[in-house]
Amino acid sequence: MPDLTPLYTLLSHVIPLDCMQARFMQQAMLGLLLLAPMCAAMGVQVVNLRMAFFSDAISHSAFVGVALGLLLGVNAHLAMAGFALLVGVGIVAAARRTSLSSDTVIGVFFSAAVAFGLAVVSRDRNAARNVQAFLYGDILTISNTEIWCLIALFVALLVFQWVGFNRLLFIGLNASLAEAHAVRVRFWQYLFAALLSLVVMFAVWAVGVLLVTALLIVPAAAARNLARTAGAMFWWALGISWIAAVAGLLISAQPWARTATGATVVLVASFCFALSLIAKRR
């Protein structure tokens, strides 16, 4: 794989702080600069499609992915991504084939995934310790290989948003009407679920299972308070996510803070949401 050293050097010059001279901080910053806008972009559609619970179900399937990876001797990250894809596509397929509401279907998958993961993990203490790491996440341990995976997903998501943003907006407003206007609703729903599942799994590595939904929802919710159009909401969400990512990482690295990076990023995003409420009232 190509060397990412020039990018790391650029980051250390752009942000000339002592903490940014360490390679692991440069890797974490690059990872967050890639991951945060992906979460924000998908979060806009999660809000518009009313699918916040969906991302929660996907993130909690990380339990099963890690457990299966340990049982089968497969890399835990690959197992997480593979199982997340199965859960995401399975939820969409079940919702389309039954008369149950989407929330009900998601609730069933959510409960089954968490229960199965906990059942497997409870049999092995080593597995329990490994799963605990995914509860909180740690972007500071991201590797070059994972950053290249993020870059590939970023490019795929960029193309997806360029082609499908208006179509997904139409589907969120009225899926039946979108289908009547020749929008391939089924295709876009499955593709969105698959990409969202992958984004959520990367977000789990960064901020953990407990905060991954916040990383998706909070920037999009703040953007909705500030924007007057769907396009403006998209760009506001990206800007807020980048602010939260950079400020959260830098604050967490300060000696007076010493807080978890993922939690600090979400706290900064939540502060931006509070400011957006004030701005909306005025």
GIPE-V250572 format. One record per run of one state. SS is the DSSP state (2 for helix, 1 for strand, 0 for the rest). FROM is the first residue (numbers start at 1). LEN is the number of residues. If there is no record, write none. Layout:
((SS/FROM/LEN) (SS/FROM/LEN))
This chain:
((0/1/4) (2/5/10) (0/15/3) (2/18/4) (0/22/1) (2/23/26) (0/49/3) (2/52/9) (0/61/1) (2/62/11) (0/73/3) (2/76/22) (0/98/4) (2/102/20) (0/122/3) (2/125/12) (0/137/2) (2/139/3) (0/142/2) (2/144/30) (0/174/1) (2/175/6) (0/181/4) (2/185/23) (0/208/4) (2/212/15) (0/227/3) (2/230/23) (0/253/8) (2/261/21) (0/282/1))
